[in-house]
Amino acid sequence: MNDQVTSVNDSFLNFYDSMIDQLPKIGLAILIIVLGILLASWIGRFARRRISAQTEDPLMSRFLGQSIKYILIIISIMLALNAAGLGGIATGILTAAGAGAVVLGFAFKDIGENFIAGIILAFNRPFDVNDTVEIGEVFGKVKTMEFRYTKLKTFDGKDVYIPNSDVLTEPVTNYTEDGFFRWNFIIGIAYEDNIEGAKDTVMKTLRNEPNVIEDEEHENFVIEDELATSTVNLKVFFWVDTKDFRRMALITKGNVVRNVKEAL
């Protein structure tokens, strides 16, 4: 019995001595992790500002800034484990991560796809922040791009989170990339009315609307569209500025329709 007590005491003392010997290494490991997190956060913010200044692309700068931050945090944790004398654990984590990647790849296939799609979109995508886009059946303004999703704000106030893999594979229509969009609408005039006179009246109304754009590249015009049962239908085409699609483009269209109706 006394031998067992002595053995337990010796084991406890050995463990205690080992802990005391390890304290400087553990303290160093904690310091490395704390400094690593602080440094990673600072470098991430710095990279984000620099990339944003160079590319004027807030989506890319934010995405890459976050990626750099998390990669540096992981590196600091690996260094801390080595400093604490736990290099075997660090190696084991990397080995397990490599082996587990195959298993987790099937379990989290969608997450991996969206992350890779996010990286591709960070460098090559068809929109910027506040562009008005249509992705699949979702229509709204681009607000942000994260690791897994792209956030759109629809014009009726909904926040829609679209997986990056869908953004990469779905057709994307950008209404504001070059700042111009062409509206059209149909008006009907009686068969006895003068068609050329009606077309001239519409064109004059378009030229009097300050927010309607007309230049060599963007031409407004009116054409005969259809002989309906009781009317001759004319189709009106005109260009507007779409940098602020929700207000400028829609309000301008409403003004044109109202002014054309009153002019006729």
CYANA upper distance limits for C-alpha pairs under 8 A (distance plus 0.5 A):
  1 MET  CA      5 VAL  CA      6.89
  2 ASN  CA      6 THR  CA      6.57
  3 ASP  CA      7 SER  CA      6.59
  4 GLN  CA      8 VAL  CA      6.71
  5 VAL  CA      9 ASN  CA      6.65
  6 THR  CA     10 ASP  CA      6.56
  7 SER  CA     11 SER  CA      6.61
  8 VAL  CA     12 PHE  CA      6.63
  9 ASN  CA     13 LEU  CA      6.58
 10 ASP  CA     14 ASN  CA      6.53
 11 SER  CA     15 PHE  CA      6.61
 12 PHE  CA     16 TYR  CA      6.52
 13 LEU  CA     17 ASP  CA      6.50
 14 ASN  CA     18 SER  CA      6.50
 15 PHE  CA     19 MET  CA      6.59
 16 TYR  CA     20 ILE  CA      6.69
 17 ASP  CA     21 ASP  CA      6.66
 18 SER  CA     22 GLN  CA      6.63
 19 MET  CA     23 LEU  CA      6.56
 22 GLN  CA     26 ILE  CA      6.56
 22 GLN  CA     84 ALA  CA      7.78
 23 LEU  CA     27 GLY  CA      6.42
 24 PRO  CA     28 LEU  CA      6.55
 25 LYS  CA     29 ALA  CA      6.58
 25 LYS  CA     83 ALA  CA      6.58
 25 LYS  CA     84 ALA  CA      5.06
 25 LYS  CA     85 GLY  CA      7.64
 26 ILE  CA     30 ILE  CA      6.70
 26 ILE  CA     83 ALA  CA      8.23
 26 ILE  CA     84 ALA  CA      5.64
 27 GLY  CA     31 LEU  CA      6.65
 28 LEU  CA     32 ILE  CA      6.60
 28 LEU  CA     80 ALA  CA      7.88
 28 LEU  CA     83 ALA  CA      7.33
 28 LEU  CA     84 ALA  CA      7.62
 29 ALA  CA     33 ILE  CA      6.76
 29 ALA  CA     79 LEU  CA      8.21
 29 ALA  CA     80 ALA  CA      4.68
 29 ALA  CA     81 LEU  CA      6.97
 29 ALA  CA     83 ALA  CA      6.21
 29 ALA  CA     84 ALA  CA      6.02
 30 ILE  CA     34 VAL  CA      6.68
 30 ILE  CA     80 ALA  CA      7.43
 31 LEU  CA     35 LEU  CA      6.46
 32 ILE  CA     36 GLY  CA      6.15
 32 ILE  CA     76 SER  CA      6.95
 32 ILE  CA     77 ILE  CA      8.20
 32 ILE  CA     79 LEU  CA      7.94
 32 ILE  CA     80 ALA  CA      6.15
 33 ILE  CA     37 ILE  CA      6.59
 33 ILE  CA     73 ILE  CA      8.15
 33 ILE  CA     76 SER  CA      6.16
 33 ILE  CA     77 ILE  CA      6.28
 33 ILE  CA     80 ALA  CA      6.68
 34 VAL  CA     38 LEU  CA      6.79
 35 LEU  CA     39 LEU  CA      6.34
 36 GLY  CA     40 ALA  CA      6.28
 36 GLY  CA     72 LEU  CA      7.59
 36 GLY  CA     73 ILE  CA      6.47
 36 GLY  CA     76 SER  CA      5.68
 36 GLY  CA     77 ILE  CA      8.34
 37 ILE  CA     41 SER  CA      6.58
 37 ILE  CA     72 LEU  CA      8.25
 37 ILE  CA     73 ILE  CA      6.06
 37 ILE  CA     76 SER  CA      8.05
 38 LEU  CA     42 TRP  CA      6.74
 39 LEU  CA     43 ILE  CA      6.50
 40 ALA  CA     44 GLY  CA      6.38
 40 ALA  CA     68 ILE  CA      7.94
 40 ALA  CA     69 LYS  CA      5.27
 40 ALA  CA     70 TYR  CA      7.82
 40 ALA  CA     72 LEU  CA      5.94
 40 ALA  CA     73 ILE  CA      6.56
 41 SER  CA     45 ARG  CA      6.72
 41 SER  CA     69 LYS  CA      6.16
 42 TRP  CA     46 PHE  CA      6.56
 43 ILE  CA     47 ALA  CA      6.38
 43 ILE  CA     65 GLY  CA      8.45
 43 ILE  CA     68 ILE  CA      8.17
 43 ILE  CA     69 LYS  CA      7.37
 44 GLY  CA     48 ARG  CA      6.58
 44 GLY  CA     65 GLY  CA      4.99
 44 GLY  CA     66 GLN  CA      6.57
 44 GLY  CA     67 SER  CA      8.35
 44 GLY  CA     68 ILE  CA      6.21
 44 GLY  CA     69 LYS  CA      5.28
 45 ARG  CA     49 ARG  CA      6.74
 45 ARG  CA     65 GLY  CA      6.71
 46 PHE  CA     50 ARG  CA      6.66
 46 PHE  CA     65 GLY  CA      8.36
 47 ALA  CA     51 ILE  CA      6.40
 47 ALA  CA     61 SER  CA      7.89
 47 ALA  CA     64 LEU  CA      8.24
 47 ALA  CA     65 GLY  CA      6.07
 47 ALA  CA     68 ILE  CA      8.48
 48 ARG  CA     52 SER  CA      6.45
 48 ARG  CA     61 SER  CA      5.11
 48 ARG  CA     62 ARG  CA      6.18
 48 ARG  CA     64 LEU  CA      7.42
 48 ARG  CA     65 GLY  CA      5.17
 49 ARG  CA     53 ALA  CA      6.56
 49 ARG  CA     61 SER  CA      7.58
 50 ARG  CA     54 GLN  CA      6.65
 50 ARG  CA     61 SER  CA      8.45
 51 ILE  CA     55 THR  CA      6.36
 51 ILE  CA     56 GLU  CA      8.01
 51 ILE  CA     57 ASP  CA      8.11
 51 ILE  CA     60 MET  CA      8.22
 51 ILE  CA     61 SER  CA      5.69
 52 SER  CA     56 GLU  CA      5.25
 52 SER  CA     57 ASP  CA      5.83
 52 SER  CA     58 PRO  CA      6.17
 52 SER  CA     60 MET  CA      8.12
 52 SER  CA     61 SER  CA      5.67
 53 ALA  CA     57 ASP  CA      8.47
 57 ASP  CA     61 SER  CA      6.72
 57 ASP  CA    128 ASP  CA      7.67
 58 PRO  CA     62 ARG  CA      6.45
 58 PRO  CA    128 ASP  CA      8.39
 58 PRO  CA    129 VAL  CA      7.57
 59 LEU  CA     63 PHE  CA      6.71
 59 LEU  CA    122 ALA  CA      7.36
 59 LEU  CA    128 ASP  CA      7.43
 59 LEU  CA    129 VAL  CA      7.21
 59 LEU  CA    144 THR  CA      6.95
 59 LEU  CA    145 MET  CA      6.54
 60 MET  CA     64 LEU  CA      6.52
 60 MET  CA    122 ALA  CA      5.27
 60 MET  CA    123 PHE  CA      7.26
 61 SER  CA     65 GLY  CA      6.32
 62 ARG  CA     66 GLN  CA      6.73
 63 PHE  CA     67 SER  CA      6.79
 63 PHE  CA    122 ALA  CA      7.29
 63 PHE  CA    145 MET  CA      7.67
 63 PHE  CA    146 GLU  CA      7.00
 63 PHE  CA    147 PHE  CA      7.62
 64 LEU  CA     68 ILE  CA      6.63
 64 LEU  CA    122 ALA  CA      8.18
 65 GLY  CA     69 LYS  CA      6.76
 66 GLN  CA     70 TYR  CA      6.81
 67 SER  CA     71 ILE  CA      6.70
 68 ILE  CA     72 LEU  CA      6.69
 69 LYS  CA     73 ILE  CA      6.82
 70 TYR  CA     74 ILE  CA      6.80
 71 ILE  CA     75 ILE  CA      6.83
 72 LEU  CA     76 SER  CA      6.65
 73 ILE  CA     77 ILE  CA      6.82
 74 ILE  CA     78 MET  CA      6.89
 75 ILE  CA     79 LEU  CA      6.75
 76 SER  CA     80 ALA  CA      6.55
 77 ILE  CA     81 LEU  CA      6.78
 78 MET  CA     82 ASN  CA      6.94
 78 MET  CA     90 ALA  CA      6.27
 79 LEU  CA     83 ALA  CA      6.63
 80 ALA  CA     84 ALA  CA      6.66
 81 LEU  CA     85 GLY  CA      6.96
 81 LEU  CA     86 LEU  CA      5.44
 81 LEU  CA     87 GLY  CA      6.23
 81 LEU  CA     89 ILE  CA      7.72
 81 LEU  CA     90 ALA  CA      6.60
 82 ASN  CA     86 LEU  CA      5.72
 82 ASN  CA     87 GLY  CA      4.72
 82 ASN  CA     88 GLY  CA      8.45
 82 ASN  CA     90 ALA  CA      7.48
 83 ALA  CA     87 GLY  CA      8.16
 86 LEU  CA     90 ALA  CA      7.14
 87 GLY  CA     91 THR  CA      6.63
 88 GLY  CA     92 GLY  CA      6.46
 89 ILE  CA     93 ILE  CA      6.52
 90 ALA  CA     94 LEU  CA      6.82
 91 THR  CA     95 THR  CA      6.56
 92 GLY  CA     96 ALA  CA      6.35
 93 ILE  CA     97 ALA  CA      6.36
 94 LEU  CA     98 GLY  CA      6.62
 95 THR  CA     99 ALA  CA      6.70
 96 ALA  CA    100 GLY  CA      6.07
 97 ALA  CA    101 ALA  CA      6.22
 98 GLY  CA    102 VAL  CA      7.83
 99 ALA  CA    103 VAL  CA      7.83
100 GLY  CA    104 LEU  CA      6.25
100 GLY  CA    105 GLY  CA      8.44
101 ALA  CA    105 GLY  CA      5.91
102 VAL  CA    106 PHE  CA      7.44
103 VAL  CA    107 ALA  CA      7.15
104 LEU  CA    108 PHE  CA      6.11
104 LEU  CA    109 LYS  CA      8.08
105 GLY  CA    109 LYS  CA      5.69
105 GLY  CA    112 GLY  CA      7.61
108 PHE  CA    112 GLY  CA      6.88
109 LYS  CA    113 GLU  CA      6.69
110 ASP  CA    114 ASN  CA      6.59
111 ILE  CA    115 PHE  CA      6.61
111 ILE  CA    148 ARG  CA      7.17
112 GLY  CA    116 ILE  CA      6.68
113 GLU  CA    117 ALA  CA      6.47
113 GLU  CA    164 ASN  CA      8.46
113 GLU  CA    165 SER  CA      6.55
114 ASN  CA    118 GLY  CA      6.46
114 ASN  CA    147 PHE  CA      7.56
114 ASN  CA    148 ARG  CA      5.40
114 ASN  CA    149 TYR  CA      7.50
114 ASN  CA    163 PRO  CA      6.62
114 ASN  CA    164 ASN  CA      5.37
114 ASN  CA    165 SER  CA      5.34
115 PHE  CA    119 ILE  CA      6.94
115 PHE  CA    147 PHE  CA      5.76
115 PHE  CA    148 ARG  CA      5.88
115 PHE  CA    164 ASN  CA      7.86
116 ILE  CA    120 ILE  CA      6.89
117 ALA  CA    121 LEU  CA      6.55
117 ALA  CA    164 ASN  CA      5.98
117 ALA  CA    165 SER  CA      5.76
117 ALA  CA    168 LEU  CA      6.94
118 GLY  CA    122 ALA  CA      6.52
118 GLY  CA    145 MET  CA      8.21
118 GLY  CA    146 GLU  CA      7.74
118 GLY  CA    147 PHE  CA      6.14
118 GLY  CA    148 ARG  CA      7.07
118 GLY  CA    149 TYR  CA      8.01
118 GLY  CA    164 ASN  CA      6.10
118 GLY  CA    165 SER  CA      8.10
119 ILE  CA    123 PHE  CA      7.37
119 ILE  CA    147 PHE  CA      8.32
120 ILE  CA    124 ASN  CA      6.48
120 ILE  CA    125 ARG  CA      8.14
121 LEU  CA    125 ARG  CA      5.24
121 LEU  CA    164 ASN  CA      8.34
121 LEU  CA    168 LEU  CA      7.77
126 PRO  CA    172 VAL  CA      7.76
126 PRO  CA    174 ASN  CA      7.65
127 PHE  CA    131 ASP  CA      6.63
127 PHE  CA    133 VAL  CA      8.05
127 PHE  CA    142 VAL  CA      8.22
127 PHE  CA    174 ASN  CA      7.20
127 PHE  CA    177 GLU  CA      7.51
128 ASP  CA    142 VAL  CA      7.45
129 VAL  CA    141 LYS  CA      8.16
129 VAL  CA    142 VAL  CA      5.70
129 VAL  CA    143 LYS  CA      6.06
129 VAL  CA    144 THR  CA      7.09
130 ASN  CA    141 LYS  CA      5.67
130 ASN  CA    142 VAL  CA      5.42
130 ASN  CA    143 LYS  CA      6.43
131 ASP  CA    141 LYS  CA      5.91
131 ASP  CA    142 VAL  CA      6.09
131 ASP  CA    174 ASN  CA      7.56
131 ASP  CA    175 TYR  CA      7.80
131 ASP  CA    176 THR  CA      6.14
131 ASP  CA    177 GLU  CA      7.42
131 ASP  CA    243 LYS  CA      8.09
132 THR  CA    139 PHE  CA      7.93
132 THR  CA    140 GLY  CA      5.97
132 THR  CA    141 LYS  CA      4.88
132 THR  CA    142 VAL  CA      7.04
132 THR  CA    174 ASN  CA      6.60
132 THR  CA    175 TYR  CA      5.95
132 THR  CA    176 THR  CA      6.25
132 THR  CA    245 PHE  CA      7.19
133 VAL  CA    139 PHE  CA      6.37
133 VAL  CA    140 GLY  CA      6.23
133 VAL  CA    141 LYS  CA      6.64
133 VAL  CA    142 VAL  CA      7.60
133 VAL  CA    172 VAL  CA      7.32
133 VAL  CA    173 THR  CA      5.92
133 VAL  CA    174 ASN  CA      4.93
133 VAL  CA    175 TYR  CA      6.25
133 VAL  CA    176 THR  CA      8.08
134 GLU  CA    138 VAL  CA      5.96
134 GLU  CA    139 PHE  CA      4.81
134 GLU  CA    140 GLY  CA      7.05
134 GLU  CA    172 VAL  CA      6.26
134 GLU  CA    173 THR  CA      5.47
134 GLU  CA    174 ASN  CA      7.06
134 GLU  CA    175 TYR  CA      8.47
135 ILE  CA    139 PHE  CA      7.08
135 ILE  CA    167 VAL  CA      7.16
135 ILE  CA    170 GLU  CA      6.96
135 ILE  CA    171 PRO  CA      6.70
135 ILE  CA    172 VAL  CA      5.27
135 ILE  CA    173 THR  CA      7.06
136 GLY  CA    170 GLU  CA      6.34
136 GLY  CA    171 PRO  CA      6.73
136 GLY  CA    172 VAL  CA      7.48
138 VAL  CA    154 THR  CA      8.11
138 VAL  CA    160 VAL  CA      8.35
139 PHE  CA    152 LEU  CA      8.35
139 PHE  CA    154 THR  CA      6.45
139 PHE  CA    155 PHE  CA      8.27
140 GLY  CA    152 LEU  CA      6.17
140 GLY  CA    153 LYS  CA      5.72
140 GLY  CA    154 THR  CA      4.48
140 GLY  CA    155 PHE  CA      6.37
141 LYS  CA    152 LEU  CA      5.84
141 LYS  CA    153 LYS  CA      5.67
141 LYS  CA    154 THR  CA      6.82
141 LYS  CA    155 PHE  CA      8.28
142 VAL  CA    150 THR  CA      8.06
142 VAL  CA    151 LYS  CA      6.66
142 VAL  CA    152 LEU  CA      5.12
142 VAL  CA    153 LYS  CA      7.01
143 LYS  CA    150 THR  CA      8.33
143 LYS  CA    151 LYS  CA      6.09
143 LYS  CA    152 LEU  CA      6.12
143 LYS  CA    153 LYS  CA      7.12
144 THR  CA    150 THR  CA      6.47
144 THR  CA    151 LYS  CA      5.80
144 THR  CA    152 LEU  CA      7.97
145 MET  CA    149 TYR  CA      6.59
145 MET  CA    150 THR  CA      4.85
145 MET  CA    151 LYS  CA      6.68
146 GLU  CA    150 THR  CA      6.64
147 PHE  CA    164 ASN  CA      8.44
148 ARG  CA    163 PRO  CA      6.41
148 ARG  CA    164 ASN  CA      6.33
149 TYR  CA    161 TYR  CA      6.36
149 TYR  CA    162 ILE  CA      5.75
149 TYR  CA    163 PRO  CA      4.74
149 TYR  CA    164 ASN  CA      5.31
150 THR  CA    161 TYR  CA      6.17
150 THR  CA    162 ILE  CA      5.72
150 THR  CA    163 PRO  CA      6.85
150 THR  CA    164 ASN  CA      6.54
150 THR  CA    167 VAL  CA      8.13
151 LYS  CA    159 ASP  CA      7.32
151 LYS  CA    160 VAL  CA      6.18
151 LYS  CA    161 TYR  CA      5.08
151 LYS  CA    162 ILE  CA      6.82
152 LEU  CA    159 ASP  CA      6.40
152 LEU  CA    160 VAL  CA      5.64
152 LEU  CA    161 TYR  CA      6.94
152 LEU  CA    162 ILE  CA      8.19
153 LYS  CA    157 GLY  CA      6.85
153 LYS  CA    158 LYS  CA      6.22
153 LYS  CA    159 ASP  CA      5.29
153 LYS  CA    160 VAL  CA      6.80
154 THR  CA    158 LYS  CA      5.68
154 THR  CA    159 ASP  CA      7.03
154 THR  CA    160 VAL  CA      7.86
155 PHE  CA    246 ARG  CA      7.40
162 ILE  CA    166 ASP  CA      7.26
162 ILE  CA    167 VAL  CA      7.36
163 PRO  CA    167 VAL  CA      7.05
164 ASN  CA    168 LEU  CA      6.68
165 SER  CA    169 THR  CA      6.81
166 ASP  CA    170 GLU  CA      5.98
167 VAL  CA    171 PRO  CA      8.19
167 VAL  CA    172 VAL  CA      7.76
175 TYR  CA    179 GLY  CA      7.97
175 TYR  CA    180 PHE  CA      8.01
175 TYR  CA    181 PHE  CA      7.16
175 TYR  CA    242 THR  CA      7.44
175 TYR  CA    245 PHE  CA      8.37
176 THR  CA    180 PHE  CA      7.00
176 THR  CA    181 PHE  CA      8.06
176 THR  CA    242 THR  CA      5.87
176 THR  CA    243 LYS  CA      6.18
176 THR  CA    245 PHE  CA      7.91
179 GLY  CA    241 ASP  CA      6.10
179 GLY  CA    242 THR  CA      5.43
179 GLY  CA    243 LYS  CA      5.73
180 PHE  CA    239 TRP  CA      7.10
180 PHE  CA    240 VAL  CA      6.27
180 PHE  CA    241 ASP  CA      5.47
180 PHE  CA    242 THR  CA      5.92
180 PHE  CA    243 LYS  CA      8.31
181 PHE  CA    239 TRP  CA      6.10
181 PHE  CA    240 VAL  CA      6.02
181 PHE  CA    241 ASP  CA      7.07
181 PHE  CA    242 THR  CA      6.69
181 PHE  CA    249 ALA  CA      8.40
182 ARG  CA    237 PHE  CA      7.10
182 ARG  CA    238 PHE  CA      5.94
182 ARG  CA    239 TRP  CA      4.82
182 ARG  CA    240 VAL  CA      6.81
183 TRP  CA    237 PHE  CA      6.34
183 TRP  CA    238 PHE  CA      6.04
183 TRP  CA    239 TRP  CA      6.75
183 TRP  CA    240 VAL  CA      7.99
183 TRP  CA    253 LYS  CA      7.68
184 ASN  CA    235 LYS  CA      7.25
184 ASN  CA    236 VAL  CA      5.76
184 ASN  CA    237 PHE  CA      4.98
184 ASN  CA    238 PHE  CA      6.96
185 PHE  CA    235 LYS  CA      6.25
185 PHE  CA    236 VAL  CA      5.95
185 PHE  CA    237 PHE  CA      7.57
186 ILE  CA    233 ASN  CA      6.85
186 ILE  CA    234 LEU  CA      6.09
186 ILE  CA    235 LYS  CA      4.96
186 ILE  CA    236 VAL  CA      6.69
187 ILE  CA    233 ASN  CA      6.05
187 ILE  CA    234 LEU  CA      5.78
187 ILE  CA    235 LYS  CA      6.95
187 ILE  CA    236 VAL  CA      8.22
188 GLY  CA    231 THR  CA      5.78
188 GLY  CA    232 VAL  CA      5.93
188 GLY  CA    233 ASN  CA      4.79
188 GLY  CA    234 LEU  CA      6.62
189 ILE  CA    193 ASP  CA      6.95
189 ILE  CA    195 ILE  CA      8.43
189 ILE  CA    231 THR  CA      5.73
189 ILE  CA    232 VAL  CA      5.81
189 ILE  CA    233 ASN  CA      6.92
189 ILE  CA    234 LEU  CA      8.22
190 ALA  CA    230 SER  CA      7.24
190 ALA  CA    231 THR  CA      5.32
190 ALA  CA    232 VAL  CA      6.66
191 TYR  CA    230 SER  CA      7.71
191 TYR  CA    231 THR  CA      6.35
191 TYR  CA    232 VAL  CA      6.49
193 ASP  CA    198 ALA  CA      8.30
194 ASN  CA    198 ALA  CA      6.75
195 ILE  CA    199 LYS  CA      6.70
196 GLU  CA    200 ASP  CA      6.59
197 GLY  CA    201 THR  CA      6.67
198 ALA  CA    202 VAL  CA      6.77
198 ALA  CA    264 LEU  CA      7.47
199 LYS  CA    203 MET  CA      6.70
199 LYS  CA    222 VAL  CA      6.65
199 LYS  CA    223 ILE  CA      8.38
200 ASP  CA    204 LYS  CA      6.62
201 THR  CA    205 THR  CA      6.75
201 THR  CA    260 VAL  CA      8.32
201 THR  CA    263 ALA  CA      7.29
201 THR  CA    264 LEU  CA      7.45
202 VAL  CA    206 LEU  CA      6.78
202 VAL  CA    222 VAL  CA      8.16
202 VAL  CA    236 VAL  CA      8.46
202 VAL  CA    260 VAL  CA      6.36
202 VAL  CA    263 ALA  CA      8.02
202 VAL  CA    264 LEU  CA      8.23
203 MET  CA    207 ARG  CA      6.83
203 MET  CA    220 ASN  CA      8.31
203 MET  CA    221 PHE  CA      7.51
203 MET  CA    222 VAL  CA      7.92
204 LYS  CA    208 ASN  CA      6.85
205 THR  CA    209 GLU  CA      7.05
205 THR  CA    256 VAL  CA      8.03
205 THR  CA    259 ASN  CA      7.19
205 THR  CA    260 VAL  CA      6.65
205 THR  CA    263 ALA  CA      7.69
206 LEU  CA    212 VAL  CA      7.12
206 LEU  CA    238 PHE  CA      8.13
206 LEU  CA    256 VAL  CA      7.32
206 LEU  CA    260 VAL  CA      8.49
207 ARG  CA    212 VAL  CA      7.72
209 GLU  CA    255 ASN  CA      8.43
209 GLU  CA    256 VAL  CA      7.57
211 ASN  CA    240 VAL  CA      7.03
211 ASN  CA    241 ASP  CA      7.82
211 ASN  CA    248 MET  CA      8.37
211 ASN  CA    252 THR  CA      6.85
212 VAL  CA    238 PHE  CA      7.40
212 VAL  CA    239 TRP  CA      6.35
212 VAL  CA    240 VAL  CA      5.62
212 VAL  CA    241 ASP  CA      8.09
212 VAL  CA    252 THR  CA      7.71
213 ILE  CA    218 HIS  CA      7.55
213 ILE  CA    238 PHE  CA      7.97
213 ILE  CA    239 TRP  CA      5.74
213 ILE  CA    240 VAL  CA      5.95
213 ILE  CA    241 ASP  CA      7.63
214 GLU  CA    218 HIS  CA      5.80
214 GLU  CA    219 GLU  CA      5.96
214 GLU  CA    220 ASN  CA      6.91
214 GLU  CA    238 PHE  CA      8.46
214 GLU  CA    239 TRP  CA      7.31
215 ASP  CA    219 GLU  CA      6.64
218 HIS  CA    239 TRP  CA      7.02
219 GLU  CA    238 PHE  CA      7.69
219 GLU  CA    239 TRP  CA      7.93
220 ASN  CA    236 VAL  CA      8.38
220 ASN  CA    237 PHE  CA      6.02
220 ASN  CA    238 PHE  CA      5.07
220 ASN  CA    239 TRP  CA      7.14
221 PHE  CA    236 VAL  CA      6.74
221 PHE  CA    237 PHE  CA      5.95
221 PHE  CA    238 PHE  CA      7.29
222 VAL  CA    234 LEU  CA      7.12
222 VAL  CA    235 LYS  CA      6.12
222 VAL  CA    236 VAL  CA      5.08
222 VAL  CA    237 PHE  CA      6.69
223 ILE  CA    234 LEU  CA      6.13
223 ILE  CA    235 LYS  CA      5.91
223 ILE  CA    236 VAL  CA      7.29
224 GLU  CA    232 VAL  CA      7.95
224 GLU  CA    233 ASN  CA      6.77
224 GLU  CA    234 LEU  CA      5.12
224 GLU  CA    235 LYS  CA      6.85
225 ASP  CA    232 VAL  CA      8.24
225 ASP  CA    233 ASN  CA      5.95
225 ASP  CA    234 LEU  CA      5.65
225 ASP  CA    235 LYS  CA      6.16
226 GLU  CA    232 VAL  CA      6.58
226 GLU  CA    233 ASN  CA      5.56
226 GLU  CA    234 LEU  CA      7.62
227 LEU  CA    231 THR  CA      6.97
227 LEU  CA    232 VAL  CA      5.33
227 LEU  CA    233 ASN  CA      6.75
228 ALA  CA    232 VAL  CA      6.36
228 ALA  CA    233 ASN  CA      7.23
240 VAL  CA    248 MET  CA      8.30
240 VAL  CA    249 ALA  CA      6.39
240 VAL  CA    252 THR  CA      7.79
241 ASP  CA    245 PHE  CA      8.08
241 ASP  CA    248 MET  CA      7.24
241 ASP  CA    249 ALA  CA      6.71
242 THR  CA    248 MET  CA      7.10
242 THR  CA    249 ALA  CA      6.07
243 LYS  CA    248 MET  CA      8.34
244 ASP  CA    248 MET  CA      6.08
244 ASP  CA    249 ALA  CA      7.53
245 PHE  CA    249 ALA  CA      5.43
245 PHE  CA    250 LEU  CA      7.24
246 ARG  CA    250 LEU  CA      6.51
247 ARG  CA    251 ILE  CA      6.12
248 MET  CA    252 THR  CA      6.28
249 ALA  CA    253 LYS  CA      6.73
250 LEU  CA    254 GLY  CA      6.85
251 ILE  CA    255 ASN  CA      6.68
252 THR  CA    256 VAL  CA      6.67
253 LYS  CA    257 VAL  CA      6.71
254 GLY  CA    258 ARG  CA      6.68
255 ASN  CA    259 ASN  CA      6.49
256 VAL  CA    260 VAL  CA      6.44
257 VAL  CA    261 LYS  CA      6.68
258 ARG  CA    262 GLU  CA      6.79
259 ASN  CA    263 ALA  CA      6.49
260 VAL  CA    264 LEU  CA      6.62
